[in-house]
Amino acid sequence: MTIVYREADGNLQTLAGKTISVIGYGTKGRPAALNLRDMGVQVIIGGDKADQANATLDDLAAESVAGAVQASQIILVMLPDELMTSLYISQISPYLTRQHTLIFSSAYNIASRFIEPPPFVDVGLIAPRTVGAKIRPRFSEDNTPFHNFVAVASDASGHAWDTVLAIALALGALRGGAIEINFEQESELNLFIQQAILPAIHHVMMTAAELLLNNGYPPEAAFTDLYLSGKFTEHMREASQMGLLETLENTTQTAQYGTYSRMERFNDLKMERLMEKVLEEIRNGSFAQEWSKEYADGSPRLKKLKKTYRDKDLWDLEQQTLDMMAEPPGFDEFPPYEE
């Protein structure tokens, strides 16, 4: 049975007298560090000179990565996947002791065996299911819960879960519920969304835009109704709260009939096979090896793919629409309307 952890499952007293180092002060590290600080946790930032300077501006103690590791008992690794392995090997691994707990925000490098922590440390995972830029506002401003995955890969001390849940509580990661899975599942699910769902959505939107433009619809109207208005985003936001079926049931009957009656037209077995192939490449490790080699070579294929994608005329029309629909200068300066 799947376990979902809530705020009552975490205990901040577990962190009493302990220093937590946050390695990396970017889109993941900064909100994590600020949330921890706001909950009264002792935090130190480990990073390069830019990270240290930015942390100092936020009134946080900062050190080199190696220095922060040695000064802490719990280490939150908040680095991009592609940068994590070399930095872990050179600046984290040599300073690990039996008193350390390693907590990752992404399971990719552990699941792919690019990082293999020593057996004498606790190893955990707290992986938000939202983008890094949304974590801080949801914690400190609108108090909107966000979902998370949590896992323990190594429990050398016998208290790894206590530490993971205490940190998750301090991060605000238990407000919306944290689902227990394993490292491999988190990595595979994340990669599957990136490689099967996002490509399909982008392809659908591009195909639809080109079809509408070729049939004489104004670019401004086509792009706006497809995604710039946020109508599609609102549909998916509702689905995140009440489920896909209930969201569809809440649309007009015209929309319901149009969707249900045409859905089978898109029930192409090729799509299922394509997704199976993506998942297969993720699970057998071939994607991890492919991306590791690509990154080590300077990402030539990625650069070529990005150029091909960016060179499409579609994006010039999209930008023109964005410019046209932007608020005019001085829009906010008009006085409010009064009756």
C-alpha positions in Angstrom: 0.0 0.0 0.0 1.3 3.4 -0.9 2.2 5.6 2.1 1.5 9.4 2.0 3.2 11.4 4.7 1.6 14.5 6.3 2.8 17.3 8.5 2.0 15.2 11.6 4.6 12.7 10.5 7.5 15.2 10.7 9.2 16.4 13.9 11.3 19.5 13.8 13.0 18.5 17.1 14.8 15.9 15.1 16.9 18.8 13.6 17.6 20.4 17.0 21.3 21.2 17.4 22.1 20.2 13.8 23.4 22.3 10.9 22.0 21.7 7.4 24.1 22.5 4.4 22.4 23.4 1.2 24.7 22.6 -1.7 23.8 25.0 -4.6 22.0 28.2 -4.4 20.0 28.3 -7.6 16.3 27.7 -8.4 16.1 24.7 -6.0 18.7 25.6 -3.3 17.6 29.2 -2.6 14.0 28.4 -1.8 15.0 25.4 0.2 17.5 27.4 2.3 15.0 30.3 2.9 12.2 27.9 3.9 14.5 26.1 6.3 15.7 29.3 7.8 12.1 30.6 8.3 11.4 27.4 10.2 14.2 28.1 12.6 16.7 25.6 11.2 20.4 26.3 11.2 21.5 26.6 7.6 24.8 27.0 5.7 25.1 27.4 2.0 27.8 25.5 0.0 28.6 26.7 -3.4 30.9 28.7 -5.7 31.7 32.4 -5.3 28.5 33.5 -7.0 26.4 31.2 -4.8 28.2 32.5 -1.7 27.6 36.1 -2.7 23.9 35.6 -3.3 23.5 33.7 0.0 25.2 36.5 1.9 22.8 39.0 0.4 20.0 36.9 1.9 21.8 37.0 5.3 22.8 33.3 5.2 26.1 31.9 6.1 28.1 30.6 3.1 31.1 28.5 2.5 32.8 26.4 -0.2 31.0 23.1 -0.9 33.7 21.2 1.0 33.6 23.6 3.9 29.8 23.4 4.2 29.8 19.6 4.1 32.4 19.5 6.9 30.4 22.1 9.0 27.1 20.2 8.8 25.4 16.9 9.7 22.7 17.0 7.0 23.5 17.8 3.4 20.9 18.8 0.9 22.2 18.4 -2.6 20.3 20.9 -4.7 22.4 21.0 -7.9 21.3 20.4 -11.5 21.7 16.7 -12.5 24.4 17.4 -15.1 26.6 19.3 -12.6 26.0 17.0 -9.6 28.3 14.0 -10.3 31.7 15.8 -10.7 31.0 18.1 -7.8 29.9 15.3 -5.6 33.0 13.2 -6.4 35.4 16.1 -5.9 33.9 18.2 -3.1 31.3 16.2 -1.2 32.3 12.5 -1.1 35.8 13.0 0.4 34.4 14.7 3.5 31.5 12.3 4.3 31.5 10.7 7.7 29.2 8.3 9.6 27.3 11.3 11.1 26.2 12.6 7.7 22.8 12.3 6.0 22.7 13.0 2.3 19.3 14.2 0.9 18.8 14.7 -2.8 16.1 16.7 -4.6 16.5 14.5 -7.7 17.1 10.7 -7.8 18.6 10.7 -11.4 22.3 10.3 -10.5 21.7 7.8 -7.8 19.3 5.7 -9.9 21.7 5.9 -12.9 24.6 4.8 -10.7 26.6 7.9 -11.5 26.7 8.6 -7.8 27.2 5.8 -5.2 27.2 7.1 -1.6 29.2 5.1 0.9 27.2 2.6 2.9 27.9 4.3 6.2 25.8 7.4 5.5 22.0 7.9 5.4 20.7 8.7 1.9 17.2 10.2 1.4 15.2 12.0 -1.3 12.8 14.9 -1.1 11.6 15.7 -4.7 9.1 18.4 -5.2 6.5 17.9 -8.0 6.6 21.5 -9.0 9.2 23.8 -10.5 11.8 25.4 -8.2 10.6 28.9 -8.8 7.2 28.0 -7.3 8.4 26.5 -4.0 9.2 29.7 -2.2 6.0 31.6 -3.1 3.9 28.6 -2.2 5.6 28.4 1.2 5.9 32.1 2.2 3.1 33.9 0.3 0.0 32.0 -0.7 0.6 28.9 1.5 -0.5 26.7 -1.4 0.4 23.0 -0.8 2.5 21.3 -3.4 3.1 17.5 -3.8 6.3 15.7 -3.2 8.0 12.4 -3.4 10.1 11.1 -0.5 12.4 8.1 -0.3 15.2 6.5 1.7 17.9 4.6 -0.2 20.2 3.9 2.8 19.3 3.9 6.5 22.7 3.4 8.1 21.8 5.1 11.3 18.3 3.6 11.7 16.9 7.1 11.8 17.0 8.2 8.2 13.2 8.5 7.8 13.0 10.7 10.9 15.6 13.0 9.3 13.9 13.0 5.9 10.5 13.8 7.2 11.8 16.5 9.6 13.5 18.2 6.6 10.4 17.7 4.5 8.3 19.4 7.2 10.7 22.3 7.4 10.7 22.7 3.6 6.9 22.8 3.5 7.0 19.6 1.6 4.4 17.8 3.8 1.6 20.3 3.4 0.2 18.8 0.2 1.3 15.2 1.1 4.5 13.4 0.3 4.3 10.1 -1.4 6.8 7.4 -0.5 8.4 5.8 -3.6 12.0 4.5 -4.3 14.8 6.4 -6.1 14.4 4.5 -9.3 10.7 5.3 -9.6 11.2 9.0 -9.0 13.9 9.2 -11.7 11.9 7.1 -14.2 8.7 9.1 -13.7 10.5 12.4 -14.0 12.3 11.4 -17.2 9.1 9.9 -18.6 7.2 13.2 -18.3 10.1 15.0 -19.9 10.5 12.5 -22.8 7.0 11.3 -23.5 4.5 13.9 -22.3 6.2 17.2 -23.0 7.3 16.3 -26.5 3.7 15.2 -27.3 2.3 18.5 -25.9 4.8 20.6 -27.8 4.2 18.7 -31.0 0.4 18.9 -30.7 0.5 22.7 -30.1 2.9 23.3 -33.0 0.9 21.2 -35.4 -2.3 22.9 -34.3 -0.8 26.4 -34.7 0.6 25.7 -38.2 -2.7 24.1 -39.3 -4.7 27.1 -38.0 -2.4 29.7 -39.6 -2.4 27.8 -42.9 -6.2 28.0 -42.8 -6.2 31.7 -42.5 -6.7 32.3 -38.7 -4.9 35.3 -37.4 -1.7 34.3 -35.5 -2.8 36.5 -32.6 -6.1 34.6 -32.2 -4.6 31.2 -32.8 -1.7 31.5 -30.3 -4.0 33.1 -27.8 -6.6 30.5 -27.8 -4.2 27.6 -28.0 -2.1 28.5 -24.9 -1.2 32.2 -24.4 -4.5 33.0 -22.8 -3.8 30.3 -20.1 -7.1 28.6 -20.8 -5.4 25.2 -21.3 -3.3 25.8 -18.2 -6.4 26.5 -16.2 -7.9 23.3 -17.4 -4.9 21.3 -16.2 -4.8 23.3 -12.9 -8.3 22.2 -12.2 -7.4 18.6 -13.2 -4.6 18.8 -10.6 -7.2 19.5 -7.9 -10.2 17.4 -8.9 -8.9 15.0 -11.6 -9.1 14.9 -15.4 -12.6 13.3 -15.5 -14.3 15.7 -13.1 -12.7 18.7 -14.8 -14.0 17.6 -18.2 -17.5 17.0 -16.6 -17.4 20.6 -15.4 -17.1 22.0 -19.0 -20.1 22.8 -21.2 -22.1 19.9 -22.7 -20.9 21.1 -26.2 -17.3 20.7 -25.0 -18.0 17.4 -23.4 -19.6 16.0 -26.5 -16.9 17.3 -28.7 -14.2 15.8 -26.5 -15.7 12.4 -25.8 -16.9 11.9 -29.4 -13.5 12.7 -30.9 -11.2 11.2 -28.3 -11.1 7.8 -30.0 -9.7 9.4 -33.2 -6.5 10.0 -31.2 -6.4 6.5 -29.8 -3.5 5.5 -32.0 -1.6 2.4 -30.9 1.6 4.1 -32.2 1.4 6.6 -29.4 1.3 3.8 -26.8 4.2 2.1 -28.5 6.2 5.3 -28.6 5.7 5.8 -24.9 6.6 2.2 -24.2 9.9 2.8 -26.1 10.6 5.9 -24.1 10.1 4.1 -20.8 12.1 1.2 -22.0 15.1 3.4 -22.8 14.8 5.1 -19.4 14.6 1.9 -17.4 17.4 0.0 -19.2 19.8 2.9 -18.7 20.4 3.7 -22.3 19.1 7.3 -22.1 21.4 8.0 -19.1 24.4 6.7 -21.0 23.3 8.6 -24.1 22.9 11.9 -22.2 26.1 11.4 -20.3 28.1 11.0 -23.5 26.3 13.9 -25.1 27.1 16.2 -22.2 30.7 15.1 -22.0 31.1 15.9 -25.7 29.9 19.5 -25.3 26.2 18.8 -26.2 26.6 19.1 -30.0 23.3 17.3 -30.8 21.4 19.3 -28.2 22.7 22.5 -29.8 21.7 21.3 -33.3 18.2 20.3 -32.1 17.7 23.6 -30.4 18.8 25.5 -33.5 16.5 23.5 -35.7 13.6 24.2 -33.4 14.3 27.8 -32.9 14.7 28.5 -36.6 11.0 27.8 -37.3 9.0 30.9 -38.5 6.3 30.0 -36.0 8.2 31.6 -33.1 8.5 35.0 -34.8 4.7 35.0 -35.1 4.4 33.9 -31.5 6.6 36.7 -30.3 4.7 39.2 -32.4 1.5 38.0 -30.6 3.2 38.3 -27.2 4.3 41.8 -28.0 0.9 42.8 -29.3 -1.0 41.4 -26.3 1.4 42.9 -23.7 0.1 45.7 -21.5 0.9 49.1 -23.0 3.4 51.3 -21.2 1.8 53.2 -18.3 -1.1 50.8 -18.1 -0.9 50.6 -14.3 -0.8 54.4 -14.1 -4.5 55.0 -14.9 -6.6 55.8 -11.9 -9.2 53.2 -10.8 -12.7 53.6 -12.2 -15.1 55.0 -9.8 -18.9 55.2 -10.3 
